[in-house]
Amino acid sequence: MDLKIIFGQLDQMKKPAVIQQHTAMALSWPSAKIAAYYLLVNVILYQQVSGPVQLRADVIPKRPDPSDPSLDEAGKKMIEYLAWVHDQFFSDHPYIPPSLTGGVDAPKPTE
């Protein structure tokens, strides 16, 4: 099974706004992993030059909740990791290794 990505364009002239889908691509999982890496690298490089990419609060995905009582132990560990990934993308203070900050840990994100 591949990862299917569907591209579209938001049309805000229509009420309610709609997304006009126009292109779909299927990526093998190895290709998706490489693509995700290069997307992340390019976002990091862009932000280094231009500052943080600003997002409206209403488009940021909800942070996964590791305290969900329906999770088993394996699920909780996965959700904790996904919450950490969410923090790296969307918090004001993502973790930056001390070796890159002059030996000082970046502030830990708040929930």
Secondary structure, DSSP 8 states (H G I E B T S, - for coil): --EEEEEEEEETTSSS-EEEEEEEEEE-HHHHHHHHHHHHHHHHHHHHHH------GGGS-----TT-TT--HHHHHHHHHHHHHHHHHHSSS----GGGTTS--------
